[in-house]
Amino acid sequence: MTSASNYSFKEQDFHIPIAFAFDKNYLIPAGACIYSLLESTAKANKKSVTPYTL
């Protein structure tokens, strides 16, 4: 087993799972939320060396 201290912060792959739960009354806000998340992820991937994945 390899210790996490053997790797630099940038070398590690980080995946943070995100879950959404909405009812039918929140379809428009849910769409805006998911669209905003996807858009900000795309912008971050262009600027950063460390990519984000969804």
Order of alpha helices (4+ residues) and beta strands (2+ residues): alpha
